[in-house]
Amino acid sequence: MTVPDQFIQDINTQNISAALLGEVMIMWASLPPEEWKDFNRKLQRVVEFVDGKRPDVNNPLLAMAVALRLMALDAMVVDPAVRGWLIPEKSPDGITYIHGDLLKVAAEQPVLEGLAGEPVFDREAFHSRLMELAATQGCA
């Protein structure tokens, strides 16, 4: 197994809740613009945040797993197939609000490596899981 493959496997073994993803997303949204543009600083903020929430785990790896899942989710949010899970109102700061099911699916789905090395989810699997959740909630 190559180092990148092992890294992605390690990321995918991290147990991350939808609630933790949501909390980190809110924390990220509150960062000043200069920190938002600096990935290393954003990641450090996630490490600090996770440290306060889960002092019993490997926080740098968990923080990286959270960050990569949120980056992959960010790529999914622009997909027209998930438009129904976006809340139409935007904040004055341009923040788009999302339905909790997107966080649930992002917490469950394995992170993959995209063509340019970016974190992604399998679009078909992601959409399929969203539809399963909608069906169980009587929305489909």
N, C-alpha and C positions, 0 to 999 in steps of 0.2 A: 504494500500500500504506500502511495506517495505521501509526502508531508502535507500537501494541500488536501488530499483525500482524507487523511487522518484528522486534520484540523476540522473539516466540515463534519466528519463523523463525531468528533468530540463536541462540536457546537450542537449537533442534533440530539445528543444524549442529555443535554441540560434540560431539566424540568422547569419550564417557565409557564406561569399562569397568564391568562388573559388579563387579569387584574394588574399584575406586575407590568405587562406591556403597556397597559393604559396609564398607569402611574408614571412610567418613564416618559411616555408620549407627552403627558401633561407637563412634566418637569422640563422636557426639551422645548416645548412650546413657550415656556416662560423665560428661556435663556435670552440674554441680550444678543443682538445680531452678530456681533464680533465673535461670540462664542459659538453661535449656531453654525458659522461658516468654518470653524476649526474642528475637524473630525476628532483629533486627539483630545481636545478639550471636552468635547461632548462625551466621548468615551470615558474620560476621567470623571466627569459628572455622574455618569451611569454607575461607575465603580463605587463612587462615594455613596450614591443613593442606595445601591444594592447592599453595600456594607451595613447601612443602617437598618435595612429590612431583613437581611438574611446573613448574619455574621457567621453562620455555621458552614458556609459553602465556599468553593473556590470562586471568589468574587470577580477576579479579572476575566475568567472564562465565562462565567454567567453573564457578566456585563457585556462581553463581546457577543454572546449569543442573543441577548436582548437587542443590542444595537443592530446586528445583522438581520434579525427578524423584522425590526421596524423599517430598516432600509428596503428589505424585500416587500414589505407591506406597502411602503410608499410607492413602489413601482406598480403594485396591483391597483392602487387607488385611482390611477389614471386610466385604467382599463374600462372601456364603456360597459362591459359586462357586470361590473360591480357598482355602477352608478346608483342602483336602487338601494345600496347600503350607505350612501353618503347623505348626510343631513344637509338640505339645500342652503340653509343660512350659513354665511361665513361671518367670522368675527371681524371687527374693524381692522384687526392685524392681518387679515387674510388667511386665518386658520380654518381649515375644512374639518368639520366634525363628522365622525364616522359612527356607524352602528356597532354595537358590541360584538356582533357575530363576526365581523372582520377580525377583531382581536382574538376571538376564540379560535378561528381557523388559523390565523397567523401563529398562535401558540402551539397548534397541533401539527401543522404541516412541516415536513423537512425542508430545511434551507438547502438550495442547490447553488451551484456556481454558474453564472450566466456566461455568455460568449466573451465578454470583456472582463471576466473575473468578478463581476458584481454579484451580490447575493440576490437570489430570485426564488420564487416558489414555482412549482409546476402549475401553470395556469389552469389546465383542465382539472387537475385534482383539487385545486383551490376552489374553482367554480362549482365543482361537484359537491364538495363539502358544504359550501354556502347554501346550495339548493337543498341539501339534506336537512340542514338546520332550519331553513325556511319551511320545509314540508312538515317537520315535527312541531313547528310553532303555528301551523295552519296558515302560512303565508303563501304557499305555492298553489 
